[in-house]
Amino acid sequence: MTGIRLNAPAPGWAIDADVVVVGSGVAGLTAALRCAAEGLSTVVVTKARLDDGSTRWAQGGIAAALGEGDTPEQHLDDTLVAGAGLCDEEAVRTLVTEGPGAVRRLIATGAHFDTSDAGEIELTREGGHHRRRIAHAGGDATGAEISRALVEAVRDAGLRTIENALVLDLLTDAEGRTAGITLHVMGEGQHDGVGAVHAPTVVLATGGMGQVFSATTNPAVSTGDGVALALRAGAEVSDLEFVQFHPTVLFLGADREGQQPLVSEAVRGEGAHLVDASGTRFMLGQHELAELAPRDIVAKGIMRRMQEQGVAHMYLDARHFGAEMWASRFPTILAACRAHGIDPVSEPIPVAPAAHYASGGVRTDLHGRTTVPGLYACGEVACTGVHGANRLASNSLLEGLVFAERIAADIASRAPLRAGAPAAPTTPSVLPLIAPETRAEIQRIMSHGAGVLRSAESLTAAAAALDAVHRDAVEGRNGSAAKTAEPGVESWETSNLLCVARVLTTAALRREETRGCHWREDRPERDDAQWRRHLVVRLAPDRSLVVSRTENTAFAPTVPAVPVAPREPQP
């Protein structure tokens, strides 16, 4: 354990549970429901409202081999190709074989997917998939429907939930095992301010870190809190350099920052074309699937064309869909475009890449266990090995489902759970907090130096700038006092963003090749001989980053492995 903690007041209140799940997306709520069904006292902690995470923004759908003629093996092949040589094949095989059953259990939980007149689930196609295997709901509102169903199930089950709560740090006992979390609750009444949930098992399902960049599809809550907490607790993270930039995000101006409207890959799956201002389809000849190539290839194709022409965006042309198809298949996207003065029925949509999904995260085994005993991770915050260097479209919701179920089964197999009393770190180190006004600076540094286009020069400059921000908070500059911020939600979030930014930049600078969604202009070729390996990073007690290389994401778990299969939810 590192003994590193955020600067925060001591907990003023505490509650007890068997399991605390941090996050309320598809991964977190699925894990919580399955744990509760096993009779475990389960508390769900979420940063905003239960339905405010990334899941409800997912437009495309959920991928699984549900269609006639499709097989898990074909789904595996497409996933491995997209992952550019860095997928853990055993993890992918787990995903694709358990995926169809997990989707059916989601339907049994109450999620309604779009169906044909015959009552069969309608399946569409997205980039990187050679089959129609994407189930969707409400046309382009799949995430919203999944979130609705799971939130409703959580409330019906009477699970204890704490909303508007920012997780701070992991609590551990004298032996270094998980003993719960500290958190800050805003406006909960009975539980307000900094408190603690004492539990022998913690499941991180905190989502992504897209807010580390200026433009992202992620909601405002996606500030890398789970990855930063895990690092401070001594856990390992892996593959953080592989940030997927969604190719088609509605372009609203070069100075627009924060969350941007997504134009789902499913639009291209239904036949929309990427074109430049002259109407030329520039993805033809770049990949056999053209606009339906894996996302990293499409994002690079767009960026290259933008560079060649000296423009800030390209266009997505789906005028041939017609008004009826737009209204029925993509009502959410249609409304978002029109809200910004663009009518896709009669004009092409201006699009550009933006930060979308972190393929890496907290390193786990096939049961979601991290390198810290009692700490699990699933969903976007985790690195299960499924995504490799580039996530295949619509595999993220499926990963959340499958590995959340596996986590719950693993936890249940170890019940009854026993929590040791939380112990003070033997070498406590309070992390100086970063001033909230630095957040925009961190985002600009990352977008300019570690965005879609990277090089040794840009990454070195970004790393130096981030180090300067860190030193300002710790030491001050040119004789001035340290710019340490006072404890509070914004300073905690900004500190988490700086932490994940430094890890991401360090890993991206170390990986001297182009692979998947990591594109090095100065190293344009993929180098399997040297770099078909994963970069694993941990935080040393002195707050320095320790980087190592491994050929796979698998690791020896901190507790003996118990072979378990996902269990059917109990009535």
C-alpha angles and dihedrals in degrees: 000000000000098000088220116144137173114254102261139139118269114268112275096194139019140196130192131231142154092236133016116198115199110205136036106221125109092289098047098044093044091052091047094049093048093047091049090048087058090057096257119144101244132188123192117208118191133178098228127355121336092259099042100094131100095274095077090054093058106116105172106059145235123303123223137141095257101129131092111272094014121114137188087246091060090047089050092052093052091047093050092050092050091047091063098224099312103090117116098237094207090054092048091048089052090051098049097041096046093036101084092051091047091053091050090051088050089054089049088053089060109272114141118210126193112270138192125247086268091057096251120136109262110235126201134185132245138181115308095014118114091193137049100256105135115114114201139182130214089003097278101005100086096130093049091053094047090048091049093051095047095044089050091049091049091051093045090051091053095235116174110248132186112200130191089032126139113205111228114179145342120259118217135187127234091278094052096255122137114273101172139281142282117229143173118231123200117208101341093134102212091039109037131152124006116349141145140243109210110210136142091225130049124186115199112208098151098138128223143330103234092135088075085082128061095238121038142146089227122106121250092264093066099097101135094257096149096049091047092048091049092050092051089049091055099257123143124244126199141194094011091148090070103086113162116223111205107233098216115049119149107263110227100168138306092264096051112117134186129029114003128197113263123225101208124239085234088075088064088041088061092051110278115151131222111229140167124234091281092054095251116150099228098181092068109107094016094089137000089247094046107192089008095060116122113291097254091057093047092047090051091047091053093046092048092052091047090052093047092051098035093234134132100229148011129219137252110212117203100145089124090067091076128215096285095054093045091051096046103035103031109022095145094052092043091054093046092051094047090047086062095046099262123120109198090191090069106019140037117262117243108232140175134171120271134177108281119155139013108224090189132054142125108002114245141171124234091283095052094255116148128206089268113080111248095012117113131180133195139164123029094336090064134075104212093162092250098113102040111182095340132021117236111235115273095006092110099074089046092050090052091052098044099044094041088058091048091050092051091049091050093049092048091051089060097047136155088066124205124201123204118217111273109260129209112248112264090227104026115200118186111209113228109239124239118235112254092231087065091067095087090048091053090049093050091048091052097044092049099041107025105027129107092310115052137171138167088259096051094043094047090052091047093049091050092049092049091048089053090053089050093048092049089059095044105033110006122231133268093357095311121130121268113273095228113163127220119255113275142119096273095048092046091051093046090050090052091049092052090049095053092040091057092048093047093049093045092052093044091052092048094051102079100190142062114257131155111320092349104092118183111187090197092049102037098164130080111243111202094170093062106017111035083111140094126247112226119196132191133175115245121217089256088057094249119135118248113202126193135169128232133175094230141017094242118109138172106273119236090238128039113279116251115197106233135165126211110273127224111254112261119243 
